[in-house]
Amino acid sequence: MVRSQIKDIRMAIFKKQGLGNNLLDVLLLIALILIVLSVFLVFPFIRLAALVNKLFSKKQVSPTSLQETKSGEKKSSYPPEKIQAHYKGIESLDSVTIKCSSNPFDFYADCLFYLENNPDPLINDYLTNHTKELADILTEIHDNCFLKLNIVYLPAVIKQIIEQGDPELLSYYFPFIVKNQIDSLKSDIVSYDTKTFSRMVLDALGYSGDIFPGFLRRRKYEGQPDNEYEFSYVNITAKDQQELEKKLWFYFSHIGDRGEKVMYQLALGEAYITEGRPDKLTENNFDYGGRKLALEIQAKIDKLIQSGNQHLLLNILGHHYATISKPGTTGQNGLSRLVISDDFRLFLPDYNNLEIELTPLPKTVFLFFLRHPEGVLLKFLIDHHTELLGIYKLVSNRETWDEMVFSIDELTNPTKNSINEKCSRIKEAFVNHFEDRIARNYYISGDRGTEKGIKLSRDMVTWHVDLSLLPSLAPAKTADDGKENENRVKELYTNAKATFDLKDYIKAIEQFTKVLEVNKFHFNAVAHRAIAYFELGDYTNAIIDNNRAIELHPEVNFAHHNRAEAKLMIK
């Protein structure tokens, strides 16, 4: 078709102007041919390219307009339109934000606690008799919004507790209750209504405002400080079932990010080697998240948590009971006194004289921290080597002296994990018998970079041990002391390294030695001093320092190489 049109144009020109032998005719002919080609060939390609670009551009979304999904990928419309259709006409819900310095019941962000003052007939009927409809809503929310939610409805949970009534479960949350009081405890639990439960929860969070029918949930967001907690209390009051379901669709689909934060880093980073700060290893491996437990203990905790909302309710009731003084006891806030017998056994007299069993080394650590209510920085445990060894000698009658010294050396070495392992064993010993809300008062804890210690008031501790047998107390360094010490080490090491770079090895050895007097675990100081000894021909001391460097960080290759060279020089 294109050829015939070009031919027609050419013939028309020829007819009008004769043979067209001049240059102007030729140029005109070429121009006309190009115009026809552009119309019939080039323009379709341009349209096709535009269409392809349009199709691909539909798949591209600006990152700033996205909502998070389960897989970490993003969606341009959130909640999805099919979910939005269920709450059409609802744009927001009335709510209250509650800020608190603690999370007294260890609420998770996927738990929704139904609270109310006077019973709301509509909502209670829905939560009791329309469980299938509610389950369908939650399933569709999960499938489309990737949110898995857990509704805690008090009457249903109480029914579970009374029907199942596991005595072991109850005694775990109420260790001060003796076995013959279990039935009485069940009767008390039955007497609680949602109003009492609601006031109990909100009082613990420091909220004294109006109680209305709604869901309480813990909010959790990226960068949230460890000691700041935020809770949302959302009103779901409705005039009929249709409005209630709309509000449920809206609320469930708009719940925010519930991702858990990373609490600690286990890897030994390069900075710890290059900066000569191996004490960071001990600090990083401490169980801040409370997640490191022996398998058998963790299995028991998992079983309790799998008891469903009973776990949450009993936690709340346990907190409430703890505020009520128990006749015949001298404990405080539901905590038992701690008694150390004359043979260093540990008893909790207000918990049916429960004995907490620990092997000698963890018991040594426990007794050490019990003697230091001010707390101790883990990186300065080396300052308490003599005290720890003295306690260990009293507690352990099996090991030889050399074995005891070695155990305490490992315990106080910040490049080893011994102290963290012992702290975990101590925690397990308590968590094995009662819930963490109680146990955390007895095991060793503390924020990152601060002193670690035992929270239990020392007024509740009784020693039946001859205190004159215990070693003298060494004053513990504070966090400010630690910072000052860190700056001192940094200054000394910087000066020593500058002298080393000038190849003044005699003076550098003196300066590196000063660094090691302040921090005997400074890898860079001992490794560079080894090189200085080698350069001066003192191969014996070079080998000794390389041995020490390898002991501190066996994974660093150059210390092995330098030691081998020093040994070759001696041979």
Helices and strands as residue ranges (DSSP letters): H 2-17, H 23-37, I 38-42, H 43-57, G 63-65, E 67-68, E 74-75, H 81-84, G 85-87, E 95-100, E 111-115, H 121-129, H 131-145, E 150-152, H 154-164, H 167-173, G 179-181, H 182-191, H 194-204, E 214-219, E 229-235, H 241-253, H 270-274, H 279-285, H 295-305, H 309-322, E 338-340, E 346-348, E 354-356, H 360-370, G 378-384, H 385-395, H 401-412, H 418-431, H 436-439, E 444-445, E 453-454, G 458-460, E 461-463, G 467-469, H 479-501, H 505-518, H 523-535, H 539-552, H 557-570
